[in-house]
């Protein structure tokens, strides 16, 4: 079984719209390099 990671040990990025940091999510595992926004709301309101 895989070891559990602490949330603080996960990689993070800053959102391109709001600038807030957000952490890696399992659903983004294959596309982490392409993720730019922390939420759907920020993606829609991009400037």
C-alpha positions as CSV (number, residue, x, y, z in Angstrom):
1,X,0.0,0.0,0.0
2,X,1.2,3.5,-0.8
3,X,2.4,5.8,2.0
4,X,0.1,8.7,2.9
5,X,1.5,12.2,2.4
6,X,0.9,15.2,4.6
7,X,-0.9,18.0,2.8
8,X,2.0,20.3,3.5
9,X,4.3,18.0,1.5
10,X,2.3,18.2,-1.7
11,X,3.4,20.5,-4.5
12,X,1.6,23.8,-4.9
13,X,1.2,26.6,-7.4
14,X,-0.2,30.1,-7.4
15,X,-3.5,30.7,-9.3
16,X,-3.1,32.7,-12.5
17,X,-6.3,34.8,-11.7
18,X,-6.5,35.4,-8.0
19,X,-2.9,34.7,-7.0
20,X,-3.8,32.4,-4.1
21,X,-1.7,29.2,-3.6
22,X,-3.4,25.9,-4.2
23,X,-2.2,22.4,-3.6
24,X,-1.9,19.3,-5.9
25,X,-5.0,17.1,-6.2
26,X,-5.1,13.5,-7.2
27,X,-7.5,14.3,-10.1
28,X,-4.7,16.6,-11.5
29,X,-2.0,13.9,-11.3
30,X,-1.7,13.4,-15.1
31,X,-2.1,17.1,-16.0
32,X,-0.4,19.0,-13.1
33,X,1.9,20.9,-15.5
34,X,-1.1,22.3,-17.4
35,X,-3.2,23.3,-14.3
36,X,-3.2,27.1,-13.9
37,X,-6.3,28.0,-11.9
38,X,-7.4,27.1,-8.4
39,X,-11.1,26.7,-9.3
40,X,-13.7,26.7,-12.1
41,X,-14.6,30.3,-11.0
42,X,-11.1,31.6,-11.6
43,X,-10.8,29.8,-14.9
44,X,-14.0,31.4,-16.1
45,X,-13.1,34.9,-14.9
46,X,-9.5,34.8,-16.2
47,X,-8.1,38.1,-17.4
